[in-house]
Amino acid sequence: MNKKLAILIPVIIVLVIAVVLALSIKKGKVSLPVKASNLSASLSLVNQAKEMEAKGDLSGTRVAYQKLVNDFPNSPEVMNWQKKMEGINIKLLFSSVVTPKSILYEVKPGDTLTKIAKEHKTTTDLIKKSNNLNSDNLTPGENLKVWTAPFTILVDKSQNTLYLKSDEEIFKTYVVATGRNNCTPVGTFKIANKIINPTWFKKGKVIPTGDPENILGSRWMGFDTAPSYGIHGTTEPQSIGKQSTSGCVRMLNSDAEELYTIIPAGTEVTIVD
């Protein structure tokens, strides 16, 4: 009998420990260690990404970071990889590198930047920036990189975050300010107008750009069905990340200028609580 107990007691102890451990894991109190194979694979991809970036291979770098984000979503580094990928997205967008979401367009007689941008639902600013053009003059026969994939915008008021999306994929994430007391309107809108150095019309008063009272910053992108609201820059950068506006979506001037370059009039904007 004593021999049987001597054998059973260790077995019972092991079973109790296993049950407690299983319950702790289920409740999130204990984290399982990352598998060595996963760690090795992610480190290999990170090194590949760094090597390709050092060589100037932006497309390859982006693919590597995209794979890291997709294959290792539970890694503590996933947010850093996402941020790196978004930075590469912008570098690729503003470069002459043709991607699957852009084309190499041959300029035809009679073409203008405005005409090309309208035909492909992009902006003249983006065409100029990605092709390093210093003027609006075009020469028939020259080739231009033109972005063709549509962008959409999602604003999450609960996070004070603006997501620029392409084909439902997050292209770039921006921290923004939204309305005090949750007053930014929710719904789906379209960008109706875009203005550089906007004038602010406040309670019947006209406040020109440069006036200390004009808090709109360097860019304005107004909504169609809510014309008093829009996305704009700011003269109060300390307000970013907070619910601090009268209802508009406020960005750092540098971010507003970047977004202004990228999105054309007609871009869909969805705002959620």
C-alpha positions in Angstrom: 0.0 0.0 0.0 2.8 2.4 0.9 4.5 1.6 -2.4 1.3 2.4 -4.3 1.0 5.8 -2.5 4.6 6.6 -3.2 4.0 6.1 -6.9 0.6 7.9 -7.0 1.5 11.0 -5.0 4.1 12.4 -7.6 1.6 11.6 -10.4 -1.2 13.5 -8.6 1.1 16.4 -7.9 2.1 16.6 -11.6 -1.6 16.5 -12.6 -2.6 19.3 -10.2 0.3 21.5 -11.4 -0.8 20.8 -15.0 -4.4 21.8 -14.3 -3.4 24.9 -12.4 -1.0 25.9 -15.2 -3.7 25.3 -17.9 -6.2 27.4 -16.0 -3.7 30.2 -15.5 -2.9 30.3 -19.2 -6.6 30.4 -20.1 -7.0 33.3 -17.8 -4.0 35.1 -19.3 -2.0 35.0 -16.1 0.8 32.9 -17.6 2.3 33.5 -21.1 3.8 30.6 -23.0 7.4 31.2 -24.2 7.8 32.0 -27.9 8.9 28.9 -29.8 12.6 29.0 -30.7 11.7 28.2 -34.3 9.4 31.3 -34.5 12.0 33.5 -32.9 14.6 32.3 -35.3 12.3 32.8 -38.3 11.3 36.3 -37.3 14.9 37.3 -36.6 15.9 36.0 -40.1 13.2 38.1 -41.7 14.1 41.2 -39.7 17.7 40.8 -40.9 16.5 40.4 -44.4 14.4 43.6 -44.1 17.4 45.5 -42.8 19.7 44.3 -45.5 17.2 45.2 -48.3 16.6 48.6 -46.8 20.4 49.2 -46.7 20.5 48.3 -50.4 17.6 50.7 -51.2 15.3 47.9 -52.1 12.1 49.5 -50.7 9.7 46.9 -52.3 11.6 44.0 -50.9 11.8 45.7 -47.5 8.1 46.3 -47.4 7.3 42.6 -48.3 9.6 41.4 -45.5 7.9 43.7 -42.9 4.5 42.7 -44.2 5.4 39.0 -43.7 6.6 39.7 -40.2 3.3 41.4 -39.3 1.2 38.7 -40.9 3.2 35.7 -39.6 4.0 36.8 -36.1 1.0 38.9 -34.9 1.6 38.0 -31.3 5.2 39.2 -31.2 6.0 42.1 -28.9 7.7 43.7 -31.9 4.7 43.6 -34.2 3.8 47.3 -33.6 7.4 48.4 -34.5 7.2 46.3 -37.7 3.9 47.8 -38.6 5.3 51.3 -38.1 8.4 50.4 -40.2 6.2 49.1 -43.0 4.0 52.2 -43.0 7.2 54.3 -43.3 8.3 52.2 -46.3 4.8 52.6 -47.8 5.2 56.4 -47.8 8.7 56.2 -49.2 7.5 54.0 -52.0 4.5 56.2 -52.7 6.7 59.3 -53.0 9.4 57.6 -55.0 9.5 56.8 -58.8 9.4 53.0 -58.0 6.4 51.5 -59.8 4.5 49.2 -57.6 1.5 46.8 -58.2 -0.8 49.8 -57.2 0.7 52.2 -59.7 1.5 52.4 -63.4 4.0 53.8 -65.7 2.1 56.3 -67.8 3.3 57.7 -71.1 2.4 61.3 -71.6 0.3 62.0 -74.7 -0.1 65.3 -76.7 -2.6 67.5 -74.9 -2.0 65.8 -71.5 -1.8 68.0 -68.4 -1.1 67.0 -64.8 -4.7 67.8 -63.9 -6.1 65.6 -66.7 -3.9 62.7 -65.8 -4.7 63.0 -62.1 -8.4 63.2 -62.7 -8.4 60.1 -65.0 -6.6 58.0 -62.4 -8.3 59.5 -59.3 -5.1 60.7 -57.8 -3.6 64.2 -57.1 -1.3 66.4 -59.2 0.8 66.9 -56.1 1.4 63.2 -55.8 2.3 62.8 -59.4 4.8 65.7 -59.1 6.3 64.4 -55.9 6.7 60.8 -57.0 8.3 61.9 -60.3 10.4 64.7 -58.8 8.8 67.3 -61.1 9.5 71.0 -60.4 6.9 72.4 -62.8 3.6 71.5 -64.4 5.1 71.3 -67.9 4.9 67.9 -69.5 6.6 66.5 -72.6 4.8 64.0 -74.9 6.5 60.6 -74.7 7.9 61.0 -71.2 6.9 58.4 -68.6 5.3 59.2 -65.3 4.6 57.0 -62.3 0.9 57.3 -61.5 -0.8 55.9 -58.4 -4.0 54.1 -59.4 -5.3 52.4 -56.2 -8.0 54.3 -54.3 -7.4 55.5 -50.7 -10.0 55.6 -48.0 -9.8 57.1 -44.5 -11.0 55.7 -41.2 -11.1 57.9 -38.1 -11.4 56.2 -34.7 -12.5 58.8 -32.1 -12.0 56.5 -29.2 -8.3 56.2 -30.1 -7.8 59.7 -31.7 -6.4 57.8 -34.6 -6.7 58.3 -38.4 -6.0 55.4 -40.6 -5.2 55.9 -44.3 -6.2 52.7 -46.1 -5.6 51.3 -49.5 -7.7 48.2 -50.5 -8.7 47.8 -46.9 -5.1 47.6 -45.8 -3.7 50.1 -43.4 -1.2 52.2 -45.4 -0.3 54.8 -42.7 -1.5 55.6 -39.2 -1.7 59.1 -37.8 -2.4 60.4 -34.3 -5.0 63.2 -34.4 -7.2 65.3 -32.2 -11.0 65.0 -32.3 -14.0 66.9 -30.8 -14.4 67.8 -27.2 -17.1 65.7 -25.5 -17.1 63.4 -28.4 -18.7 66.0 -30.7 -17.0 65.0 -34.0 -19.8 63.7 -36.2 -19.8 60.0 -37.0 -20.7 58.6 -40.4 -19.3 58.3 -43.9 -18.4 61.5 -45.8 -16.4 62.4 -48.8 -13.7 65.0 -49.2 -15.4 67.9 -51.0 -12.7 70.6 -51.1 -9.0 71.0 -50.4 -7.4 74.3 -49.4 -3.8 75.4 -48.8 -3.4 77.9 -46.0 -7.2 78.1 -45.3 -9.1 81.1 -44.0 -11.1 80.3 -40.9 -14.7 81.5 -40.7 -15.6 81.7 -37.0 -19.0 82.9 -36.0 -19.2 85.3 -38.9 -15.7 86.5 -38.4 -13.1 86.1 -41.2 -9.8 85.0 -39.8 -7.0 84.9 -42.4 -4.2 82.4 -42.5 -1.3 83.6 -40.3 -3.5 85.2 -37.8 -2.9 83.8 -34.3 -6.6 83.2 -34.0 -6.7 80.9 -37.1 -6.0 77.5 -35.7 -6.6 75.6 -39.0 -2.9 75.2 -39.8 -1.6 74.8 -43.3 -4.2 72.5 -44.9 -7.9 72.0 -45.0 -9.8 68.9 -46.4 -13.6 69.6 -46.0 -16.5 67.1 -45.8 -19.3 67.1 -48.3 -22.4 66.5 -46.1 -21.0 68.2 -43.1 -19.4 71.4 -44.6 -18.5 72.9 -41.2 -16.3 69.9 -40.5 -13.1 68.6 -42.0 -9.6 67.4 -41.6 -7.0 70.1 -41.0 -3.6 71.1 -39.6 -3.1 73.0 -36.4 -1.3 75.8 -34.7 -1.7 73.9 -31.4 0.4 70.7 -31.8 0.1 70.0 -28.1 -3.6 69.2 -28.6 -2.9 66.2 -30.8 -4.0 62.9 -29.3 -6.8 64.5 -27.3 -10.4 65.3 -27.7 -9.8 69.0 -28.0 -11.4 70.4 -31.1 -14.8 71.9 -31.9 -15.6 68.8 -34.0 -13.0 68.7 -36.8 -10.2 66.1 -37.1 -7.0 67.9 -36.3 -3.5 66.8 -37.4 0.0 68.0 -37.1 0.8 70.3 -40.0 3.4 68.0 -41.4 0.9 65.1 -41.3 -1.9 67.2 -42.8 0.4 68.3 -45.7 1.4 64.7 -46.3 -2.3 63.5 -46.4 -3.3 66.5 -48.6 -0.7 65.4 -51.1 -2.0 61.8 -51.2 -5.8 62.0 -51.2 -7.9 63.5 -54.0 -11.3 65.2 -53.7 -13.9 62.5 -53.4 -11.9 60.3 -51.0 -14.3 58.5 -48.6 -13.9 59.3 -44.9 -15.6 57.1 -42.2 -15.7 58.3 -38.6 -16.6 55.9 -35.8 -16.9 56.2 -32.0 
